[in-house]
Amino acid sequence: MKLLPRSLFGRVVIILVAGMLAAQVLTSSIWYDVRHSQVLEIPTRLIATRLADIVRLSHGDACQADGLIALLDTPRFHLTLSDQASDQADTLDDSDRGTERLLNKVLSEKSGYAETLRLLQLSVVNDQEQDLGWLALFGSRPAIGHFLIDLRLPDGRWLRVDAREEQGWTSNAPLDVLFDYVMRIYLLRIAVLVIIALLAVRLAIRPLNALAKAAEALGRDIRREPLSLDGPTEVRRAAQAFNVMQQRLIASIAERTRFLAAISHDLRSPITRLRLRTELLEDTPIKERFRHDLEDMEHMVSSTLDFVSSGEVSEARQSIDINALLSSLQADLQDIGESVAIEGRALRPLPGYARSLKRCVQNVLENAVRYGCEVVIRVDDQPLQLRILISDRGPGIPQALLDQVVEPFYRVESSRNAGTGGYGLGLSIAQTIATAHDGSLMLRNREGGGLEVTLTFERQPE
């Protein structure tokens, strides 16, 4: 669903809060019943007390009871005597049965006699006789309880009571009750629940975040520190499985490197023997072609071994002076007659592997001087990233091939002759080393011809 957060953290928090809110809404019916009974409690007790006076007098002197009935008969407390009980059925809800029981209880306590009392109708109205229902719980004016009662008197007659009595208690204003209920029961509880859910869920998924970060870092540094085995049982099992996988990957890569190193060593021996035998041949064009082919084979074996070992880091991580590294590469190229300009400076060292990073930049530079001219190194150091941009003026690379030239053994030239530019491993090795330094390598063609290679390395805030 699009409305759900994408993160596990957000989804668990929403589920917890929604579940608690649903439970709170369901349990609010309890508060409604209690509040409803409070609204009608005082009117019920007042009416029951008046009826108890009538019952006591009716038990002793019927004439006095009739006089009291006539005296109490008002529009808001209308009394009607009858010799027979009404056949009207009650219209009470289950929640109204408590009011009927309270009427009988107070009547029995006040009169001393247990008389037959039937509550036929019960409602909460305003002064215009409009039914308020649940609005009576929050009204700004006292609600009026409307009672329709049949009461059997001790002399056998029936008294029909049509009474209206206001809520007589004022300890809490209705609006204050509403504010207190919404603020304390809903908003306050939800706020506390959200805080608890945020803390609890964050603690619960912290090991998962660590596992995700470790998985991302594993592609850049296969020999990173293993995960700590703490947290819940399931998380510890996942971390242990991740550490086992990391060790297996390290062993697999090491075995591959050893295998290719062994092949390289085995191939160099016959190549060396062939070169020696070639030297015994007479100086002819065929001898020169043999010698050239053997040199190509030796370079190819060395390049392949370099590529395989480019992801292996055997040196210690240290702070690298980027300015000194670039100046050293500039001097090396000047020694062979290549001119390279440097613009900008790094403001602080970059943590990494010095020899590997130098090799990364060197591969890009050699590629630039081999295919172009006017090579410029521009350094752009920002608080959160360091960019080294190496640009040249040359033929560039077709736009459709920019993503392919960083693939191993891919060359733009149709010829595989090493004299035109190696074996297509320089940029692949540079990209692998950049990735190991939490960086990236991007290529783009320049306006007016030429290529620009951008090496970007993420920095930690100071």
BATI-316541 format. One line per 8 residues: number of its first residue (from 1); their letters; for each residue x, y, z of C-alpha. Coordinates in steps of 0.5 Angstrom, whole numbers. Last residue first. Example, Ala and Ser with C-alpha at 12.3 -4.5 7.8 and 13.67 -1.06 7.14 Angstrom:
! BATI-316541
2	sa	27 -2 14 ~ 25 -9 16
***
This chain:
! BATI-316541
462	epqreftl	69 33 22 ~ 64 30 17 ~ 66 23 14 ~ 68 24 7 ~ 65 20 1 ~ 70 19 -5 ~ 69 21 -12 ~ 73 20 -18
454	tvelggge	71 24 -24 ~ 74 22 -31 ~ 73 27 -36 ~ 74 25 -44 ~ 76 29 -50 ~ 73 33 -55 ~ 70 40 -56 ~ 65 39 -50
446	rnrlmlsg	67 34 -46 ~ 65 27 -46 ~ 63 24 -39 ~ 66 18 -34 ~ 64 16 -27 ~ 68 13 -22 ~ 65 12 -15 ~ 68 12 -8
438	dhataitq	67 8 -1 ~ 74 7 -2 ~ 74 -1 -4 ~ 69 2 -10 ~ 75 7 -12 ~ 79 1 -12 ~ 74 -3 -16 ~ 73 3 -21
430	aislglgy	81 4 -22 ~ 82 -4 -24 ~ 76 -3 -29 ~ 79 3 -32 ~ 86 0 -33 ~ 83 -7 -35 ~ 82 -6 -43 ~ 88 -10 -45
422	ggtganrs	93 -5 -46 ~ 93 1 -50 ~ 95 2 -58 ~ 101 -2 -57 ~ 97 -8 -53 ~ 94 -10 -60 ~ 87 -12 -59 ~ 85 -8 -65
414	sevryfpe	77 -6 -65 ~ 79 0 -61 ~ 74 1 -55 ~ 77 -4 -51 ~ 73 -9 -46 ~ 78 -13 -42 ~ 74 -12 -35 ~ 68 -7 -36
406	vvqdllaq	70 0 -35 ~ 69 1 -42 ~ 62 -1 -42 ~ 58 4 -39 ~ 61 10 -43 ~ 60 6 -50 ~ 54 9 -52 ~ 57 16 -51
398	pigpgrds	62 14 -56 ~ 69 15 -52 ~ 73 21 -53 ~ 78 23 -59 ~ 82 27 -55 ~ 83 33 -50 ~ 84 31 -43 ~ 80 31 -36
390	ilirlqlp	82 28 -29 ~ 77 30 -24 ~ 79 28 -17 ~ 72 29 -12 ~ 73 29 -5 ~ 66 29 -1 ~ 62 31 5 ~ 66 38 7
382	qddvrivv	68 39 0 ~ 74 38 -4 ~ 74 39 -11 ~ 81 37 -14 ~ 82 38 -22 ~ 88 34 -25 ~ 89 37 -32 ~ 91 33 -39
374	ecgyrvan	92 37 -45 ~ 93 31 -49 ~ 89 25 -51 ~ 89 17 -52 ~ 95 15 -48 ~ 96 21 -43 ~ 89 20 -41 ~ 89 13 -40
366	elvnqvcr	96 14 -36 ~ 92 18 -32 ~ 86 14 -30 ~ 91 8 -28 ~ 95 13 -24 ~ 89 15 -20 ~ 87 8 -18 ~ 94 6 -17
358	klsraygp	95 11 -12 ~ 89 9 -9 ~ 92 2 -8 ~ 98 4 -5 ~ 95 9 0 ~ 90 5 3 ~ 84 9 5 ~ 83 15 10
350	lprlarge	83 22 6 ~ 87 28 8 ~ 85 35 9 ~ 84 41 5 ~ 85 37 -2 ~ 88 42 -7 ~ 86 46 -13 ~ 88 45 -20
342	iavsegid	94 40 -22 ~ 97 40 -29 ~ 100 34 -33 ~ 105 34 -38 ~ 108 28 -41 ~ 116 27 -42 ~ 117 21 -39 ~ 120 24 -32
334	qldaqlss	114 29 -33 ~ 109 23 -32 ~ 113 21 -25 ~ 113 28 -23 ~ 105 29 -24 ~ 104 22 -20 ~ 108 25 -14 ~ 104 31 -14
326	llanidis	98 27 -14 ~ 100 23 -8 ~ 103 29 -4 ~ 96 33 -5 ~ 92 27 -3 ~ 96 26 3 ~ 93 19 5 ~ 91 18 12
318	qraesveg	92 10 14 ~ 89 4 12 ~ 94 -2 13 ~ 96 -6 7 ~ 94 -13 4 ~ 87 -10 0 ~ 85 -15 -5 ~ 80 -12 -10
310	ssvfdlts	86 -11 -15 ~ 88 -18 -14 ~ 84 -21 -20 ~ 86 -14 -24 ~ 93 -15 -23 ~ 94 -22 -25 ~ 90 -21 -31 ~ 95 -15 -33
302	svmhemde	101 -20 -31 ~ 98 -25 -36 ~ 97 -20 -41 ~ 104 -17 -41 ~ 107 -24 -41 ~ 103 -26 -47 ~ 104 -19 -51 ~ 112 -20 -50
294	ldhrfrek	111 -27 -53 ~ 108 -24 -59 ~ 113 -19 -60 ~ 119 -24 -59 ~ 116 -28 -64 ~ 114 -22 -69 ~ 122 -20 -68 ~ 124 -27 -70
286	iptdelle	120 -28 -76 ~ 123 -21 -79 ~ 130 -24 -78 ~ 135 -24 -74 ~ 137 -32 -73 ~ 134 -36 -68 ~ 138 -37 -61 ~ 134 -31 -58
278	trlrlrti	127 -34 -59 ~ 129 -40 -55 ~ 130 -36 -49 ~ 124 -32 -51 ~ 120 -39 -51 ~ 124 -41 -44 ~ 121 -35 -41 ~ 114 -36 -44
270	psrldhsi	114 -43 -41 ~ 116 -41 -34 ~ 111 -35 -34 ~ 105 -39 -36 ~ 106 -43 -29 ~ 107 -37 -25 ~ 101 -34 -28 ~ 97 -40 -27
262	aalfrtre	99 -41 -20 ~ 97 -33 -19 ~ 91 -35 -22 ~ 89 -41 -17 ~ 92 -36 -11 ~ 87 -31 -13 ~ 81 -35 -14 ~ 83 -39 -7
254	aisailrq	83 -32 -4 ~ 77 -30 -7 ~ 73 -36 -4 ~ 77 -36 3 ~ 74 -28 3 ~ 67 -30 1 ~ 67 -36 6 ~ 69 -32 12
246	qmvnfaqa	64 -26 10 ~ 58 -32 9 ~ 60 -34 16 ~ 60 -27 19 ~ 53 -26 16 ~ 51 -33 19 ~ 53 -30 25 ~ 49 -24 25
238	arrvetpg	43 -27 23 ~ 43 -32 29 ~ 45 -26 33 ~ 39 -23 30 ~ 34 -29 31 ~ 37 -30 39 ~ 36 -22 40 ~ 41 -17 41
230	dlslperr	49 -19 41 ~ 54 -23 36 ~ 58 -17 34 ~ 59 -16 26 ~ 65 -18 23 ~ 70 -13 22 ~ 71 -11 14 ~ 76 -16 10
222	idrglaea	71 -16 4 ~ 71 -8 4 ~ 67 -5 -1 ~ 62 -10 -3 ~ 62 -12 5 ~ 60 -5 6 ~ 53 -5 4 ~ 52 -12 7
214	akalanlp	55 -9 14 ~ 50 -3 13 ~ 44 -8 12 ~ 46 -12 18 ~ 47 -6 23 ~ 40 -3 21 ~ 38 -10 23 ~ 41 -10 29
206	rialrval	38 -3 31 ~ 31 -6 29 ~ 29 -7 36 ~ 32 -1 39 ~ 29 3 34 ~ 22 -1 35 ~ 22 0 43 ~ 24 8 43
198	laiivlva	19 10 37 ~ 14 5 41 ~ 15 8 47 ~ 15 15 45 ~ 8 14 41 ~ 5 10 47 ~ 6 16 51 ~ 3 21 46
190	irllyirm	-2 16 45 ~ -4 16 52 ~ -3 24 53 ~ -8 25 47 ~ -13 20 48 ~ -14 19 56 ~ -11 25 58 ~ -13 30 53
182	vydflvdl	-19 28 50 ~ -22 26 57 ~ -20 32 61 ~ -23 36 55 ~ -29 33 55 ~ -30 33 63 ~ -28 40 63 ~ -34 41 57
174	panstwgq	-39 38 62 ~ -37 42 68 ~ -35 38 74 ~ -37 38 81 ~ -44 40 78 ~ -49 35 80 ~ -57 36 80 ~ -58 33 73
166	eeradvrl	-65 36 71 ~ -71 32 73 ~ -77 30 68 ~ -82 26 71 ~ -88 22 68 ~ -90 17 74 ~ -96 13 73 ~ -99 10 80
158	wrgdplrl	-102 3 81 ~ -107 2 86 ~ -106 -4 90 ~ -106 -1 97 ~ -99 -2 98 ~ -97 2 91 ~ -95 -1 85 ~ -91 4 81
150	dilfhgia	-91 5 73 ~ -85 9 71 ~ -84 14 65 ~ -77 18 66 ~ -74 24 62 ~ -67 26 65 ~ -66 33 64 ~ -59 35 62
142	prsgflal	-55 41 65 ~ -52 46 60 ~ -45 46 56 ~ -47 39 53 ~ -41 34 53 ~ -45 28 56 ~ -52 30 54 ~ -49 29 46
134	wgldqeqd	-49 22 47 ~ -57 22 47 ~ -60 29 47 ~ -67 28 45 ~ -71 34 44 ~ -76 36 50 ~ -74 44 49 ~ -71 44 56
126	nvvslqll	-66 39 53 ~ -67 31 53 ~ -64 25 56 ~ -69 19 56 ~ -72 13 60 ~ -78 9 58 ~ -82 4 62 ~ -79 3 68
118	rlteaygs	-83 -2 72 ~ -83 -1 80 ~ -87 -7 84 ~ -86 -5 92 ~ -80 -7 97 ~ -82 -4 103 ~ -77 1 108 ~ -79 7 104
110	keslvknl	-72 10 103 ~ -68 4 102 ~ -73 0 98 ~ -74 6 93 ~ -67 7 93 ~ -66 0 91 ~ -72 0 86 ~ -70 7 82
102	lretgrds	-62 4 82 ~ -64 -2 79 ~ -68 2 74 ~ -62 6 72 ~ -58 0 71 ~ -63 -3 66 ~ -62 3 62 ~ -55 1 59
94	ddltdaqd	-59 -6 56 ~ -64 -1 53 ~ -71 0 55 ~ -77 1 51 ~ -82 -2 56 ~ -88 -5 54 ~ -95 -2 56 ~ -100 -6 59
86	saqdsltl	-101 -1 64 ~ -103 -3 71 ~ -110 -3 74 ~ -113 1 79 ~ -110 8 76 ~ -107 14 79 ~ -103 19 75 ~ -97 23 77
78	hfrptdll	-94 29 73 ~ -87 31 76 ~ -85 36 71 ~ -92 39 69 ~ -94 38 77 ~ -97 33 81 ~ -93 33 88 ~ -99 36 92
70	ailgdaqc	-104 32 88 ~ -100 26 90 ~ -99 28 97 ~ -107 29 98 ~ -108 22 95 ~ -102 19 100 ~ -106 23 106 ~ -112 19 104
62	adghslrv	-109 13 103 ~ -106 13 110 ~ -101 8 113 ~ -98 4 107 ~ -100 10 102 ~ -96 15 106 ~ -90 11 106 ~ -91 9 98
54	idalrtai	-91 17 97 ~ -85 19 101 ~ -81 13 97 ~ -84 16 90 ~ -80 23 92 ~ -74 19 94 ~ -74 15 88 ~ -75 22 83
46	lrtpielv	-69 25 87 ~ -65 19 86 ~ -66 18 79 ~ -65 25 77 ~ -58 25 81 ~ -56 18 78 ~ -58 20 70 ~ -52 24 68
38	qshrvdyw	-47 19 72 ~ -50 13 69 ~ -49 16 62 ~ -42 18 64 ~ -41 10 67 ~ -44 8 60 ~ -39 12 56 ~ -33 11 60
30	isstlvqa	-34 3 58 ~ -36 5 51 ~ -29 8 51 ~ -26 1 51 ~ -27 0 44 ~ -24 7 42 ~ -18 5 46 ~ -17 -2 43
22	almgavli	-17 2 36 ~ -12 7 39 ~ -7 2 41 ~ -7 -2 35 ~ -6 4 31 ~ 0 6 35 ~ 3 -1 35 ~ 2 -2 27
14	ivvrgfls	4 5 26 ~ 10 4 30 ~ 12 -3 26 ~ 11 0 19 ~ 15 6 21 ~ 21 2 23 ~ 20 -3 17 ~ 21 3 13
6	rpllkm	17 4 6 ~ 12 8 10 ~ 5 5 9 ~ 0 10 5 ~ 3 7 -2 ~ 0 0 0
***
